[in-house]
C-alpha cells in the first residue's frame, strides 16, 4: 500500500474544477464566442452549460451523475497549452506522455490508454494508444472528459474514462479572424491562422465557413530530434431552413519527426528509483535516419433536423484515414559497468488504417406518465480496418560511448533491409444500439440511465505464414451490453449531489484493431464496473465552483499467464482502483482567479500473473505501471494593472512504477511555470511564458525496458495573438 504524503496537498489541494467551472461552450454545431488570450477572469463561473461528452441528453455537468470536466478555449489559451496532452493536464488526476511507441499514453483513474477511450468529435478510432498522439492545440475548441466506465456512450474500451477532442466549427453570429505567432527555446516556432466568415445575406439558405491552419516546428531538447507538423481544419455550416442545418467538416494532419527520442537509459542496477547519468540528459541514441511520420484525414457530414419543439434528429457520417510510419532503433541499456550504452531493437513499421461509419441519433423531451422525461436513442454502424507492416531485428546493434558516438544509419543494422511486408489485417465491424433517459422523479430528484448493446465482429487475416498460434484467418464476435444508472439530487439552487453505477467492456489484452489469435482465442471481453458519488457546487455567491467525487472501479477477466502453463493465458485476472478527486475554481478578488485540483488514486492488480522467462509470476497487490498515487495542480492569474496580467502554475506528480513487478520507479516531481501578458494593443495580446522554471529533471513516462522518457527542461516562449 503506498504511503500517504501531504506534499501534493500543499502543492495543490484546491483545483479540479478549473476546467468544469470554465466550461463555456456552445452546441455541437456551434463554436463558442471569440476569446482573447490573457483576458481578465470571467465574471461568473458556471456548471450549467450543456456538455455533449457526458450524455446525449444535452445535460449540463451539474445535471450529469458523473465526473465531467471541460477545458474550454479560454482556458487552453490562458494556460498556453501546446497540444492535446498539455490540455489534459487541466483535468484532475490525468497524466499523459508521448513516447513514440505509445504516443497516446494517457493515464486516468488507475488505467492506461488501452482502457481509456479517446474520441475525436465523439468518434473513436479504436487504436487510442497510438492514434491519439498529441495534436497541436490550435484547431481544437475544447476538450471534454468523463471519468470512469463509459462504454454505454462510445463502445468497448472505456473502463477508465472517455476523452473527447472537439474541433473548432463555424460561428453563425460574427465574422472574425484570429492569428498567433510564437517563438521559443530549441528553435520552436508556431504560425497559426483562423477565419470565420458568413457567406451571403438575406433570406433563404445561409452559409458560414471556418478555416483554421497551424504550422509548428521545433528542434527538440535532445540531439537531432526535429519535428514539423501541419494541421488544417475547415468546415461549412449551411442553414437550409430554420429547422434544418448541415455541417461539412474536413481535417488534415501531417507530422514528421526526425530521429525520434525513445528515452534515456537508466544506470545499473535498475532497481528502486531509477537514475540517469547527468551528461546523457540531452543525448539521443536513435539512428541518424530514424523517423516517425503520420498523415491523417478526417471527414464528417453532420445533418441536424428539428422535427418539433421537443424532438431533434442528427445524422453523422464520418470517415478517417491514417498512415503512420516508423523507422527506428528503440532500446538502449547501459552495460554492467555503466560505461557503454548497448543499442538494440531495430523496428520498421507502417500502419494503414481506415474507419467509416454512420451514427443516427434521435432526442425527445417529453413525459413518462406525468413525469418530465427526456430520451436519446440511436444506432451507430462502423467498419474499421487496419493493416500493419512490421519488420524487426531485436539483437544488440552496437555498444557506444554514452556521450561521444556515431549514431549510424538504420540499414546498417545486420539483417534489416528496406521494404514493407504486410503482417495482419484486422477488420472490426460494429453495430450498436443505444438509449438514454433522464426522468424527473421529483422536482429536485432525477433518474439518469443509459444502455448500449454492441455487436462487434472481428476478422483477422494473416498475410504471413500460418501456424497453430497464428492461423491464416480467425473470427470472433463480441456482444457486450453496458449501461449507467444514476441519481442527481438538487439539494438547493447551485448545489447538486449524485450517485451512479456504470459498466464497461474492454478487450482482455491488446486492442481489437491489432489483436492476434493468442490474445483473444476463446476469450470474451473484460468487464468493468464503477460506483461513484460526488457533488457539484457554486460557492461564495457564484464567485467560485467546487466539485468532489469518490469512486471505485473493478475490471475483471484480464488475460493472464496460466500458472500451470505460462506459455498460455487465462481470462481470470482482475485490476481495481479507488480514489477521490477535488477541484475548485475561485475568483478571489475582481482581478485574481485561482484554480486548483487534486486526485488520489489507489490502483492495484488484484489477481494477475506474468510470464517471466517461462515462469508464471504473480503480480497481485502491485500497482500498474505509470500510475501515480497523487496528482495536483494550481493556477493563478492576476490582473495587476491596466492591460497587464501575471500568472503562475504548479504541478505535482507522485512517484510511479515502470513495470508490473514494481521493481523500478521514478521519484515524485513538481513543475513550476509562469507568464506575463500585455493587452495594450486593441484585440492583441503579447505573452511571455516560462515552463519548468526550476529545470526539473523528471520522467514523463517510464518504459518497461526500463528507460526514462524525460520531460521537457526549462523553456521560454513569447507569443503574439490577435483577433481581427
C-alpha positions as CSV (number, residue, x, y, z in Angstrom):
1,X,0.0,0.0,0.0
2,X,1.6,3.3,-1.0
3,X,2.4,5.8,1.7
4,X,0.1,8.8,2.0
5,X,2.0,12.0,1.7
6,X,0.8,15.6,2.4
7,X,3.2,17.1,-0.1
8,X,0.7,17.1,-3.0
9,X,-2.0,18.6,-0.9
10,X,0.4,21.5,-0.1
11,X,1.2,21.8,-3.8
12,X,-2.5,21.9,-4.9
13,X,-5.5,20.8,-2.9
14,X,-7.9,23.3,-4.3
15,X,-8.2,22.6,-8.1
16,X,-10.1,20.1,-10.3
17,X,-13.0,22.3,-11.3
18,X,-11.0,24.8,-13.2
19,X,-11.9,23.0,-16.3
20,X,-15.6,22.4,-15.3
21,X,-16.1,25.8,-14.0
22,X,-14.9,27.4,-17.2
23,X,-16.9,25.2,-19.4
24,X,-18.4,28.0,-21.6
25,X,-19.2,26.2,-24.8
26,X,-22.0,26.1,-27.3
27,X,-23.9,23.4,-29.1
28,X,-22.0,20.8,-31.1
29,X,-22.8,22.6,-34.3
30,X,-21.5,25.9,-33.0
31,X,-18.3,27.2,-31.6
32,X,-18.1,29.5,-28.5
33,X,-17.7,33.2,-28.6
34,X,-14.4,34.6,-29.7
35,X,-11.9,34.9,-26.8
36,X,-8.7,36.8,-26.5
37,X,-5.6,35.2,-24.8
38,X,-4.9,36.6,-21.4
39,X,-8.2,38.3,-20.9
40,X,-9.5,39.1,-17.4
41,X,-11.0,36.4,-15.3
42,X,-14.7,35.6,-16.2
43,X,-17.3,37.5,-14.2
44,X,-19.1,34.2,-13.2
45,X,-18.1,30.6,-13.2
46,X,-20.7,28.1,-14.3
47,X,-21.6,24.4,-14.2
48,X,-24.7,24.9,-16.1
49,X,-23.8,24.8,-19.8
50,X,-24.6,21.6,-21.7
51,X,-21.7,19.1,-22.4
52,X,-22.0,16.6,-25.2
53,X,-19.5,14.0,-23.9
54,X,-21.2,13.1,-20.6
55,X,-24.5,12.4,-22.2
56,X,-26.5,12.7,-25.4
57,X,-29.4,14.3,-23.4
58,X,-28.0,17.9,-23.6
59,X,-27.2,17.8,-19.8
60,X,-25.0,20.2,-18.0
61,X,-22.2,19.0,-15.8
62,X,-24.4,19.7,-12.7
63,X,-27.2,17.5,-14.2
64,X,-24.9,14.6,-15.1
65,X,-24.3,11.8,-12.5
66,X,-20.6,11.6,-13.2
67,X,-17.4,13.5,-13.1
68,X,-17.4,15.8,-16.1
69,X,-14.5,18.1,-16.9
70,X,-14.4,20.7,-19.7
71,X,-11.2,22.6,-20.8
72,X,-12.6,25.4,-22.9
73,X,-10.8,27.6,-25.4
74,X,-10.3,30.4,-23.0
75,X,-8.6,28.1,-20.5
76,X,-6.5,26.5,-23.2
77,X,-5.2,29.9,-24.3
78,X,-4.7,31.3,-20.8
79,X,-2.6,28.3,-19.8
80,X,-0.7,28.3,-23.0
81,X,-1.4,24.6,-23.7
82,X,0.8,23.4,-26.6
83,X,-1.1,20.3,-27.6
84,X,-3.9,17.9,-26.7
85,X,-1.9,16.2,-23.9
86,X,-1.0,19.6,-22.5
87,X,-4.7,20.4,-22.4
88,X,-5.4,17.2,-20.4
89,X,-3.2,18.4,-17.5
90,X,-6.1,20.6,-16.5
91,X,-8.2,17.6,-15.7
92,X,-8.0,16.2,-12.1
93,X,-5.8,13.1,-12.0
94,X,-4.8,12.8,-15.6
95,X,-1.2,12.2,-16.6
96,X,-0.1,11.9,-20.2
97,X,3.1,11.4,-22.2
98,X,4.1,10.8,-25.8
99,X,6.9,8.2,-26.2
100,X,6.9,7.3,-29.9
101,X,5.9,3.7,-29.4
102,X,2.8,4.7,-27.5
103,X,2.3,8.4,-28.1
104,X,-1.3,8.4,-27.0
105,X,-0.3,7.4,-23.4
106,X,-2.9,8.8,-21.1
107,X,-3.4,7.5,-17.5
108,X,-6.6,8.2,-15.6
109,X,-8.3,6.7,-12.6
110,X,-5.8,3.8,-12.4
111,X,-6.0,2.8,-16.1
112,X,-3.9,3.4,-19.2
113,X,-4.6,4.2,-22.8
114,X,-5.8,0.7,-23.8
115,X,-8.6,1.1,-21.2
116,X,-9.5,4.7,-22.0
117,X,-11.4,5.9,-25.0
118,X,-10.0,9.0,-26.8
119,X,-12.5,10.5,-29.2
120,X,-12.3,13.0,-31.9
121,X,-15.6,14.9,-32.2
122,X,-17.3,11.9,-30.5
123,X,-15.7,9.3,-32.7
124,X,-13.2,6.6,-31.6
125,X,-10.7,5.1,-34.0
126,X,-10.2,2.1,-31.6
127,X,-6.4,2.5,-31.5
128,X,-6.0,5.2,-28.9
129,X,-2.6,4.4,-27.5
130,X,-1.1,5.1,-31.0
131,X,-3.6,7.1,-33.0
132,X,-4.4,9.6,-30.2
133,X,-0.9,11.0,-30.3
134,X,-0.7,14.7,-29.3
135,X,-2.1,17.2,-31.8
136,X,-1.3,20.9,-31.7
137,X,-4.0,22.7,-29.7
138,X,-4.9,25.5,-32.2
139,X,-7.6,23.6,-34.1
140,X,-9.5,22.5,-31.0
141,X,-12.3,24.4,-29.4
142,X,-12.4,22.4,-26.2
143,X,-11.7,19.0,-24.6
144,X,-14.3,17.2,-22.6
145,X,-13.6,14.3,-20.2
146,X,-15.9,11.9,-18.3
147,X,-14.4,9.8,-15.6
148,X,-14.9,6.1,-15.2
149,X,-16.7,3.4,-17.4
150,X,-18.5,5.0,-20.3
151,X,-18.8,2.2,-22.9
152,X,-22.5,2.8,-22.8
153,X,-21.8,6.0,-24.7
154,X,-18.9,5.2,-27.0
155,X,-18.5,1.4,-27.1
156,X,-15.8,-1.0,-26.0
157,X,-12.6,0.3,-24.4
158,X,-13.7,3.0,-21.8
159,X,-13.1,1.5,-18.4
160,X,-11.1,4.4,-17.0
161,X,-13.0,7.1,-18.8
162,X,-13.6,8.9,-22.1
163,X,-11.8,11.9,-23.6
164,X,-13.3,13.9,-26.4
165,X,-11.3,16.4,-28.5
166,X,-13.7,18.8,-30.1
167,X,-12.6,20.7,-33.2
168,X,-13.5,24.4,-33.9
169,X,-16.6,24.9,-36.0
170,X,-18.3,27.9,-37.6
171,X,-19.9,30.6,-35.5
172,X,-23.1,32.0,-37.0
173,X,-23.1,35.3,-35.1
174,X,-19.9,37.0,-36.3
175,X,-17.2,37.4,-38.9
176,X,-13.7,37.4,-37.3
177,X,-10.2,36.3,-37.7
178,X,-7.5,35.1,-35.3
179,X,-3.8,34.7,-35.7
180,X,-0.9,33.6,-33.5
181,X,2.8,33.8,-33.9
182,X,5.2,32.3,-31.3
183,X,8.9,31.5,-30.9
184,X,10.7,29.8,-28.1
185,X,13.5,27.6,-26.9
186,X,15.1,24.9,-29.1
187,X,14.1,26.8,-32.2
188,X,10.4,26.2,-31.5
189,X,8.0,28.2,-33.7
190,X,4.3,28.4,-34.4
191,X,2.3,30.2,-37.0
192,X,-1.5,29.8,-36.9
193,X,-4.5,31.5,-38.5
194,X,-8.2,31.2,-38.1
195,X,-11.0,32.7,-40.2
196,X,-14.8,32.7,-39.7
197,X,-17.0,34.2,-42.4
198,X,-20.7,34.4,-43.1
199,X,-21.3,33.8,-46.8
200,X,-24.1,35.9,-48.3
201,X,-27.0,37.5,-46.5
202,X,-30.7,37.9,-46.8
203,X,-33.4,35.2,-46.7
204,X,-33.1,31.6,-47.7
205,X,-30.2,29.3,-47.3
206,X,-27.3,30.7,-45.2
207,X,-23.7,29.5,-45.1
208,X,-21.0,30.1,-42.6
209,X,-17.4,28.9,-43.2
210,X,-14.4,28.4,-41.0
211,X,-10.8,27.7,-41.7
212,X,-8.0,27.0,-39.2
213,X,-4.4,26.4,-40.2
214,X,-1.5,25.7,-37.9
215,X,2.2,25.0,-38.6
216,X,4.7,24.3,-35.8
217,X,8.3,23.2,-35.7
218,X,11.0,22.5,-33.2
219,X,14.5,21.0,-32.9
220,X,13.6,19.3,-29.6
221,X,15.7,19.3,-26.5
222,X,17.6,16.1,-27.3
223,X,20.2,15.9,-30.0
224,X,18.9,15.6,-33.6
225,X,15.2,15.4,-32.6
226,X,13.4,17.7,-35.0
227,X,9.6,17.9,-35.6
228,X,7.4,19.7,-38.1
229,X,3.6,19.5,-38.1
230,X,0.7,20.9,-40.1
231,X,-3.0,20.9,-39.2
232,X,-5.8,22.2,-41.4
233,X,-9.4,22.2,-40.3
234,X,-12.1,23.6,-42.5
235,X,-15.9,23.4,-42.2
236,X,-19.0,24.8,-43.8
237,X,-22.2,25.2,-41.8
238,X,-25.4,25.5,-44.0
239,X,-28.7,26.6,-42.5
240,X,-31.0,25.1,-45.1
241,X,-34.2,26.2,-43.3
242,X,-34.8,27.4,-39.7
243,X,-35.2,23.7,-38.7
244,X,-32.5,22.0,-40.9
245,X,-28.8,22.6,-40.9
246,X,-25.8,20.7,-42.3
247,X,-22.1,20.8,-41.3
248,X,-19.4,19.5,-43.6
249,X,-16.0,19.3,-41.7
250,X,-12.7,18.3,-43.1
251,X,-9.4,18.0,-41.3
252,X,-5.8,17.1,-42.4
253,X,-2.8,16.5,-40.1
254,X,0.7,15.9,-41.3
255,X,3.5,15.3,-38.9
256,X,7.2,14.3,-39.3
257,X,9.7,13.7,-36.6
258,X,13.3,13.2,-37.5
259,X,15.4,10.9,-35.2
260,X,12.6,10.4,-32.6
261,X,13.7,10.3,-29.0
262,X,12.8,7.0,-27.4
263,X,14.2,7.5,-24.0
264,X,17.3,7.7,-21.8
265,X,18.8,4.5,-20.3
266,X,18.9,4.1,-16.6
267,X,22.1,3.4,-14.7
268,X,22.6,-0.1,-13.3
269,X,21.4,-1.6,-11.1
270,X,17.9,-0.7,-12.4
271,X,16.1,-1.3,-9.1
272,X,14.1,1.2,-7.0
273,X,14.1,4.8,-8.1
274,X,15.9,4.9,-11.4
275,X,18.7,7.3,-12.1
276,X,20.2,8.6,-15.3
277,X,23.8,9.8,-15.9
278,X,23.5,13.6,-15.9
279,X,25.6,14.0,-19.1
280,X,23.2,11.9,-21.0
281,X,20.1,14.1,-20.4
282,X,20.2,15.6,-23.9
283,X,21.6,12.5,-25.8
284,X,19.6,10.7,-28.5
285,X,20.6,7.1,-29.1
286,X,18.4,6.6,-32.1
287,X,20.0,6.1,-35.5
288,X,20.8,9.1,-37.7
289,X,17.9,8.5,-40.1
290,X,15.3,7.4,-37.6
291,X,11.8,8.8,-38.4
292,X,8.2,8.9,-37.4
293,X,5.6,10.2,-39.9
294,X,1.9,10.3,-40.0
295,X,-0.8,11.6,-42.3
296,X,-4.4,11.8,-41.0
297,X,-7.6,12.8,-42.8
298,X,-11.0,13.3,-41.2
299,X,-14.3,13.9,-43.0
300,X,-17.6,14.4,-41.3
301,X,-21.1,15.2,-42.6
302,X,-23.5,16.2,-39.8
303,X,-27.2,16.8,-40.6
304,X,-29.3,18.3,-37.8
305,X,-33.1,18.4,-38.2
306,X,-35.5,19.9,-35.6
307,X,-38.7,17.8,-36.0
308,X,-40.6,19.8,-33.5
309,X,-40.2,21.9,-30.3
310,X,-39.3,18.7,-28.4
311,X,-37.7,16.4,-31.0
312,X,-34.4,16.6,-32.9
313,X,-32.6,14.2,-35.3
314,X,-28.9,14.2,-36.0
315,X,-27.1,12.0,-38.5
316,X,-23.3,11.9,-38.6
317,X,-21.5,10.2,-41.5
318,X,-17.7,10.0,-40.9
319,X,-14.5,8.7,-42.5
320,X,-11.0,8.5,-41.1
321,X,-7.8,7.6,-43.0
322,X,-4.4,7.4,-41.4
323,X,-0.9,6.2,-42.4
324,X,1.8,6.0,-39.8
325,X,5.5,5.1,-40.5
326,X,8.3,4.2,-38.1
327,X,12.0,3.5,-38.8
328,X,13.9,3.5,-35.5
329,X,16.4,1.8,-33.1
330,X,14.3,1.8,-30.0
331,X,16.0,0.2,-26.9
332,X,19.1,1.5,-25.0
333,X,20.7,-0.1,-21.9
334,X,23.9,0.6,-20.0
335,X,26.3,-2.3,-19.7
336,X,27.0,-3.7,-16.3
337,X,29.8,-1.1,-15.6
338,X,27.7,1.8,-16.9
339,X,30.5,2.7,-19.3
340,X,28.8,1.8,-22.6
341,X,25.2,2.0,-24.0
342,X,24.0,-1.1,-25.8
343,X,21.6,-0.2,-28.6
344,X,19.1,-2.8,-29.9
345,X,15.5,-3.4,-31.2
346,X,15.6,-2.0,-34.8
347,X,12.0,-1.7,-35.9
348,X,10.5,-0.8,-39.3
349,X,6.7,-0.4,-39.3
350,X,3.7,1.0,-41.2
351,X,0.1,1.3,-40.1
352,X,-2.6,1.7,-42.8
353,X,-5.9,2.4,-41.1
354,X,-9.4,3.3,-42.4
355,X,-12.6,3.9,-40.4
356,X,-16.0,4.6,-42.0
357,X,-19.2,4.9,-40.0
358,X,-22.6,6.5,-39.6
359,X,-24.4,7.5,-36.4
360,X,-28.1,8.3,-36.3
361,X,-29.4,9.9,-33.1
362,X,-32.9,11.0,-32.0
363,X,-33.6,13.1,-28.9
364,X,-37.0,13.9,-27.5
365,X,-38.2,15.9,-24.5
366,X,-41.5,14.5,-23.3
367,X,-43.1,12.8,-20.3
368,X,-43.2,9.3,-18.8
369,X,-46.7,9.3,-17.5
370,X,-46.9,12.5,-15.6
371,X,-43.1,12.8,-15.1
372,X,-40.9,15.0,-17.3
373,X,-38.7,12.6,-19.2
374,X,-36.0,13.2,-21.9
375,X,-34.9,10.5,-24.3
376,X,-31.9,9.9,-26.6
377,X,-31.7,6.9,-28.8
378,X,-29.9,5.8,-31.9
379,X,-27.7,3.4,-33.9
380,X,-24.0,3.5,-34.7
381,X,-22.5,1.4,-37.5
382,X,-18.8,1.4,-38.4
383,X,-16.1,-0.6,-40.2
384,X,-12.6,-0.2,-39.0
385,X,-9.7,-1.8,-40.9
386,X,-6.0,-1.7,-40.2
387,X,-3.0,-3.4,-41.8
388,X,0.4,-3.4,-40.2
389,X,3.7,-4.0,-41.8
390,X,6.3,-4.8,-39.1
391,X,9.9,-5.8,-39.6
392,X,12.3,-6.1,-36.7
393,X,15.7,-7.1,-35.5
394,X,15.9,-7.5,-31.7
395,X,19.6,-8.3,-31.3
396,X,22.1,-5.7,-30.0
397,X,23.3,-3.5,-32.8
398,X,26.3,-1.9,-31.1
399,X,27.8,-0.6,-27.9
400,X,28.6,3.1,-27.9
401,X,30.2,5.7,-25.7
402,X,27.4,7.4,-23.8
403,X,28.3,10.9,-24.9
404,X,30.5,10.6,-28.0
405,X,29.3,8.2,-30.7
406,X,28.4,7.8,-34.3
407,X,24.6,7.2,-34.5
408,X,25.0,5.3,-37.8
409,X,22.1,4.5,-40.2
410,X,19.1,2.3,-39.8
411,X,20.0,-0.1,-42.6
412,X,23.5,-0.5,-41.1
413,X,21.7,-2.9,-38.7
414,X,22.6,-6.5,-39.8
415,X,19.5,-8.3,-41.1
416,X,17.5,-5.1,-41.6
417,X,16.6,-4.5,-45.3
418,X,14.3,-1.9,-47.0
419,X,10.8,-2.8,-48.0
420,X,7.4,-3.3,-46.3
421,X,5.7,-6.6,-46.0
422,X,2.1,-6.9,-44.6
423,X,1.6,-8.9,-41.5
424,X,-2.1,-9.0,-40.4
425,X,-5.2,-7.1,-41.4
426,X,-7.7,-6.6,-38.6
427,X,-11.3,-5.7,-39.7
428,X,-13.7,-4.7,-36.9
429,X,-17.4,-4.2,-37.8
430,X,-19.5,-2.7,-35.2
431,X,-23.3,-2.2,-34.9
432,X,-24.5,-0.6,-31.8
433,X,-27.9,0.4,-30.4
434,X,-28.1,2.9,-27.6
435,X,-30.7,4.7,-25.4
436,X,-30.5,7.2,-22.6
437,X,-33.2,8.7,-20.4
438,X,-33.5,11.4,-17.7
439,X,-36.7,11.3,-15.8
440,X,-37.5,13.8,-13.0
441,X,-38.9,11.7,-10.2
442,X,-39.4,14.8,-8.1
443,X,-38.7,18.5,-9.0
444,X,-35.3,18.1,-7.2
445,X,-34.5,14.4,-8.0
446,X,-33.6,13.0,-11.4
447,X,-33.0,9.4,-12.5
448,X,-30.5,9.2,-15.3
449,X,-30.0,6.0,-17.2
450,X,-28.2,4.7,-20.3
451,X,-27.9,1.4,-22.1
452,X,-25.9,0.3,-25.1
453,X,-25.7,-3.0,-26.9
454,X,-22.8,-3.7,-29.4
455,X,-22.3,-6.4,-31.9
456,X,-18.6,-6.4,-32.7
457,X,-17.4,-8.7,-35.5
458,X,-13.6,-9.1,-35.6
459,X,-11.9,-10.7,-38.5
460,X,-8.1,-11.2,-38.6
461,X,-6.4,-12.1,-41.9
462,X,-2.8,-13.4,-41.5
463,X,-0.8,-12.4,-44.6
464,X,2.3,-14.3,-43.5
465,X,3.0,-18.0,-42.7
466,X,0.1,-19.5,-40.9
467,X,0.6,-21.6,-37.7
468,X,-1.4,-23.1,-34.9
469,X,-0.9,-20.0,-32.8
470,X,-1.3,-17.6,-35.8
471,X,-3.9,-19.1,-38.2
472,X,-4.5,-17.7,-41.7
473,X,-7.9,-16.4,-40.6
474,X,-9.9,-16.3,-37.4
475,X,-13.1,-14.5,-36.4
476,X,-14.6,-13.5,-33.1
477,X,-17.9,-12.0,-32.3
478,X,-18.5,-10.0,-29.1
479,X,-21.9,-8.7,-27.9
480,X,-21.4,-6.6,-24.8
481,X,-24.2,-4.7,-23.1
482,X,-23.2,-1.8,-20.9
483,X,-25.0,0.9,-19.0
484,X,-25.3,3.6,-16.4
485,X,-27.8,4.1,-13.6
486,X,-27.6,7.4,-11.7
487,X,-29.5,9.8,-9.4
488,X,-29.0,13.5,-9.2
489,X,-30.4,15.4,-6.2
490,X,-30.6,19.2,-6.4
491,X,-30.1,19.9,-2.8
492,X,-30.6,23.7,-3.3
493,X,-30.0,26.2,-6.1
494,X,-26.4,25.9,-7.1
495,X,-25.7,22.6,-5.3
496,X,-26.2,19.0,-6.5
497,X,-25.3,15.6,-5.2
498,X,-25.1,12.4,-7.3
499,X,-24.6,8.7,-7.1
500,X,-24.1,6.3,-10.0
501,X,-23.1,2.9,-11.1
502,X,-21.8,2.2,-14.6
503,X,-20.3,-0.6,-16.6
504,X,-17.8,-1.1,-19.5
505,X,-16.4,-3.7,-21.8
506,X,-12.8,-4.0,-22.9
507,X,-10.5,-6.4,-24.9
508,X,-8.8,-8.9,-22.4
509,X,-5.4,-8.0,-23.9
510,X,-4.2,-5.7,-26.7
511,X,-6.6,-3.7,-28.9
512,X,-9.1,-5.1,-31.3
513,X,-7.6,-3.3,-34.3
514,X,-4.2,-5.0,-33.6
515,X,-5.2,-8.1,-31.5
516,X,-3.9,-11.5,-32.6
517,X,-5.1,-15.1,-32.0
518,X,-3.2,-15.7,-28.8
519,X,-4.5,-12.5,-27.2
520,X,-8.2,-13.4,-27.8
521,X,-8.7,-17.1,-28.7
522,X,-11.9,-18.1,-26.9
523,X,-11.8,-15.1,-24.5
524,X,-14.7,-12.7,-24.1
525,X,-14.3,-9.0,-23.4
526,X,-13.4,-7.9,-19.9
527,X,-16.0,-6.3,-17.7
528,X,-15.6,-3.1,-15.8
529,X,-17.8,-1.7,-13.1
530,X,-17.7,1.6,-11.2
531,X,-19.6,3.0,-8.3
532,X,-19.2,6.8,-7.9
533,X,-20.6,9.5,-5.7
534,X,-20.0,13.2,-5.7
535,X,-21.2,16.8,-5.6
536,X,-21.0,20.0,-7.7
537,X,-21.5,23.3,-6.0
538,X,-21.4,27.1,-6.6
539,X,-19.7,28.8,-3.8
540,X,-19.4,32.4,-2.5
541,X,-22.4,33.8,-4.4
542,X,-21.2,32.3,-7.7
543,X,-17.7,33.6,-7.4
544,X,-16.4,30.0,-7.5
545,X,-17.3,26.4,-8.1
546,X,-16.3,23.3,-6.4
547,X,-16.6,19.6,-7.3
548,X,-15.8,16.4,-5.4
549,X,-16.0,12.8,-6.5
550,X,-15.2,9.4,-4.9
551,X,-15.1,6.2,-6.9
552,X,-14.3,2.5,-7.1
553,X,-13.6,0.7,-10.3
554,X,-13.1,-3.1,-10.9
555,X,-12.0,-4.6,-14.2
556,X,-12.4,-8.4,-14.4
557,X,-11.3,-11.2,-16.8
558,X,-7.9,-9.8,-17.8
559,X,-5.8,-12.2,-19.8
560,X,-3.0,-13.5,-17.5
561,X,-0.4,-16.2,-17.7
562,X,-1.6,-19.7,-16.8
563,X,0.4,-20.7,-13.6
564,X,0.5,-24.3,-14.8
565,X,1.4,-23.4,-18.4
566,X,3.0,-19.9,-18.6
567,X,3.0,-20.0,-22.4
568,X,-0.8,-19.8,-22.5
569,X,-3.2,-17.3,-20.9
570,X,-6.4,-17.4,-18.9
571,X,-9.1,-14.8,-18.7
572,X,-9.1,-14.6,-14.9
573,X,-7.2,-11.5,-14.0
574,X,-8.6,-8.6,-12.1
575,X,-7.5,-4.9,-11.7
576,X,-9.1,-2.3,-9.5
577,X,-8.7,1.3,-8.5
578,X,-10.3,3.5,-5.8
579,X,-9.8,7.2,-5.3
580,X,-11.2,10.7,-5.0
581,X,-10.9,13.9,-6.9
582,X,-11.4,17.5,-5.7
583,X,-11.5,20.7,-7.8
584,X,-12.0,24.4,-7.1
585,X,-12.1,27.5,-9.3
586,X,-12.4,30.8,-7.4
587,X,-12.4,34.4,-8.3
588,X,-10.6,35.5,-5.2
589,X,-11.0,39.2,-6.0
590,X,-12.2,41.2,-9.0
591,X,-8.7,40.7,-10.5
592,X,-7.4,37.4,-9.2
593,X,-8.5,34.0,-10.4
594,X,-7.3,30.8,-8.6
595,X,-7.9,27.3,-9.9
596,X,-6.7,24.0,-8.4
597,X,-7.4,20.3,-8.4
598,X,-6.1,17.2,-6.6
599,X,-6.6,13.5,-7.3
600,X,-5.8,10.5,-5.1
601,X,-5.6,7.1,-6.9
602,X,-5.1,3.7,-5.2
603,X,-4.8,1.2,-8.1
604,X,-3.6,-2.4,-8.0
605,X,-3.6,-5.8,-9.6
606,X,-6.0,-7.9,-7.5
607,X,-5.2,-11.1,-9.5
608,X,-2.5,-11.1,-12.2
609,X,0.3,-13.4,-13.3
610,X,3.0,-12.6,-15.8
611,X,5.1,-14.9,-17.9
612,X,8.7,-14.2,-16.9
613,X,11.2,-16.4,-18.8
614,X,8.8,-19.3,-18.9
615,X,7.7,-19.0,-15.3
616,X,4.3,-17.6,-14.1
617,X,4.9,-14.9,-11.5
618,X,2.1,-13.3,-9.5
619,X,1.9,-9.5,-9.5
620,X,-1.1,-9.4,-7.2
621,X,-1.0,-6.4,-5.0
622,X,1.3,-4.4,-7.3
623,X,0.4,-1.1,-8.8
624,X,0.0,-0.8,-12.6
625,X,2.9,1.0,-14.4
626,X,2.9,4.8,-14.8
627,X,0.0,5.3,-12.3
628,X,0.8,7.9,-9.6
629,X,-1.0,8.0,-6.3
630,X,-1.1,11.8,-6.1
631,X,-1.6,14.4,-8.8
632,X,-2.2,18.0,-8.0
633,X,-2.3,21.3,-10.0
634,X,-2.5,25.0,-9.1
635,X,-3.1,28.0,-11.5
636,X,-3.1,31.7,-10.6
637,X,-4.0,34.7,-12.8
638,X,-3.8,38.3,-11.6
639,X,-4.7,41.5,-13.5
640,X,-2.3,43.6,-11.5
641,X,-2.5,46.7,-13.7
642,X,-4.4,48.0,-16.7
643,X,-3.7,45.8,-19.7
644,X,-1.3,43.6,-17.7
645,X,-1.8,40.1,-16.4
646,X,0.6,37.9,-14.4
647,X,0.2,34.2,-13.8
648,X,1.8,31.1,-12.4
649,X,1.2,27.4,-12.1
650,X,2.5,24.4,-10.2
651,X,2.0,20.7,-10.9
652,X,2.9,17.8,-8.6
653,X,3.0,14.2,-9.8
654,X,3.7,11.4,-7.3
655,X,6.2,8.6,-8.0
656,X,5.3,5.8,-10.4
657,X,6.4,2.3,-11.1
658,X,7.8,1.4,-14.6
659,X,6.8,-2.3,-14.7
660,X,4.2,-4.8,-13.4
661,X,6.8,-6.2,-11.0
662,X,7.2,-2.7,-9.3
663,X,11.0,-3.2,-9.3
664,X,11.8,0.2,-11.0
665,X,10.3,3.5,-10.3
666,X,10.8,7.3,-10.6
667,X,10.6,9.8,-7.8
668,X,7.9,12.4,-7.4
669,X,8.3,15.7,-9.1
670,X,7.0,19.3,-9.0
671,X,7.0,21.6,-12.0
672,X,6.5,25.4,-11.9
673,X,5.7,27.8,-14.6
674,X,4.7,31.5,-15.1
675,X,3.6,34.0,-17.7
676,X,3.3,37.8,-18.2
677,X,0.7,39.1,-20.7
678,X,0.2,42.6,-22.1
679,X,-3.0,43.6,-23.8
680,X,-2.0,47.2,-24.6
681,X,-2.9,46.9,-28.3
682,X,-6.6,46.5,-29.2
683,X,-7.5,42.8,-29.6
684,X,-3.9,41.8,-29.3
685,X,-2.1,40.0,-26.5
686,X,1.7,39.6,-26.2
687,X,2.6,36.8,-23.7
688,X,6.0,35.7,-22.3
689,X,6.0,32.3,-20.7
690,X,8.4,30.0,-18.9
691,X,7.8,26.3,-18.4
692,X,9.6,24.1,-15.9
693,X,11.0,27.1,-14.2
694,X,13.4,25.2,-11.9
695,X,14.7,23.0,-14.8
696,X,13.5,19.8,-13.0
697,X,14.8,16.6,-14.5
698,X,11.9,14.1,-14.4
699,X,10.4,11.2,-16.2
700,X,7.3,12.0,-18.2
701,X,6.9,8.2,-18.8
702,X,8.7,5.0,-17.7
703,X,9.1,2.2,-20.2
704,X,9.4,-1.4,-19.3
705,X,12.9,-1.6,-20.9
706,X,13.5,0.2,-18.5
707,X,14.2,3.7,-19.7
708,X,13.0,7.2,-18.7
709,X,11.3,9.2,-21.3
710,X,12.3,12.6,-20.0
711,X,10.1,15.6,-19.8
712,X,11.0,19.0,-21.2
713,X,13.6,21.0,-19.5
714,X,13.2,24.8,-18.7
715,X,11.9,26.5,-21.8
716,X,10.9,30.1,-22.8
717,X,8.3,31.3,-25.2
718,X,7.0,34.6,-26.5
719,X,3.7,34.7,-28.4
720,X,1.6,37.3,-30.1
721,X,-2.1,36.6,-30.6
722,X,-4.6,38.8,-32.2
723,X,-8.3,38.9,-33.1
724,X,-9.5,40.9,-36.1
